[in-house]
Amino acid sequence: MAELTNATEERRPDPNEKLVKVFDSEQESEAMIVKGLLDSAGIENDLASARLLQDAFPGMGGMIILVREEDAEKARELIAESRQSPAAVNADEADDDDATEELTARE
């Protein structure tokens, strides 16, 4: 039964490994979305309150996400891609709206 419990626990990086900050936000909800993105890509990560890490990152509040040093580049790329995606979708929707308006105007 202990094996089942361990298998279902959230996977987190070993704190003895070198961890790198890949994301920070004042908004916990935004940080949770990015954490989910990294989880779905199989990148182990740790979401922490930056207030608890003032020794490592002074003057920072909100939430931060840490990953293993070797996963940092891939994590940053995924985050950057996810930030670009909504803008592209919104631009496509705006184009669709313009086309609908043109059709309505012609009728």
C-alpha positions in Angstrom: 0.0 0.0 0.0 2.9 2.4 0.7 4.1 1.9 -2.9 0.8 3.1 -4.2 0.9 6.2 -2.0 4.4 7.0 -3.1 3.4 6.6 -6.8 0.6 9.0 -6.5 2.5 11.7 -4.6 3.5 14.8 -6.5 7.0 14.5 -8.0 9.3 17.3 -6.8 13.0 17.9 -7.4 15.4 16.8 -4.8 16.2 19.9 -2.7 19.9 18.8 -2.6 20.2 19.3 -6.3 20.9 22.7 -7.8 17.6 24.3 -8.5 17.1 27.3 -10.8 14.2 29.9 -10.8 12.4 29.8 -14.2 9.3 31.7 -13.4 8.0 34.2 -10.8 4.7 36.0 -10.5 2.8 38.1 -8.0 -0.3 36.1 -9.0 -0.6 32.6 -7.5 -3.1 31.6 -10.2 -0.7 32.4 -12.9 2.1 30.4 -11.2 -0.3 27.4 -10.8 -1.0 27.5 -14.6 2.7 27.5 -15.4 3.3 24.7 -12.8 0.6 22.6 -14.6 2.3 23.3 -17.9 5.6 22.1 -16.6 4.0 19.1 -14.9 2.3 18.1 -18.1 5.7 18.3 -19.9 7.2 15.9 -17.4 9.5 18.6 -15.9 9.7 18.2 -12.1 9.3 21.6 -10.4 8.7 23.2 -7.1 6.2 26.0 -6.6 7.2 28.1 -3.5 6.2 31.4 -1.9 8.9 33.9 -2.7 8.4 35.4 0.8 9.9 32.3 2.2 13.0 32.6 0.0 14.1 36.1 0.8 17.7 34.9 1.5 18.0 33.5 -2.0 15.9 36.2 -3.9 15.8 39.4 -1.8 13.1 41.9 -2.5 10.8 39.5 -4.3 7.2 38.6 -3.4 4.6 36.3 -4.9 5.4 32.8 -6.1 8.4 31.3 -7.9 8.9 28.0 -9.7 12.2 26.2 -9.4 13.4 23.4 -11.7 16.6 21.3 -11.9 19.4 23.2 -13.7 19.4 20.8 -16.6 15.7 21.3 -17.1 15.8 25.1 -16.9 16.2 25.8 -20.7 13.4 23.5 -21.7 11.1 24.9 -19.0 11.8 28.5 -20.1 11.1 27.6 -23.7 7.7 26.0 -22.8 6.8 29.1 -20.7 7.7 31.4 -23.6 5.7 29.3 -26.1 2.7 29.3 -23.8 2.8 33.1 -23.5 2.9 33.5 -27.3 0.1 31.0 -28.0 -2.9 33.1 -26.5 -1.9 36.1 -28.5 -1.9 34.1 -31.7 -5.3 32.6 -30.9 -6.7 36.0 -30.1 -5.4 37.4 -33.4 -7.0 34.6 -35.3 -10.3 35.2 -33.5 -10.1 38.9 -34.3 -9.6 38.0 -38.0 -12.7 35.7 -37.8 -14.7 38.5 -36.3 -13.7 40.9 -39.1 -14.8 38.3 -41.7 -18.1 37.9 -40.0 -18.6 41.7 -39.9 -17.8 41.9 -43.7 -20.4 39.2 -44.5 -23.0 40.9 -42.4 -22.3 44.3 -44.0 -22.7 42.7 -47.6 -26.1 41.2 -46.8 
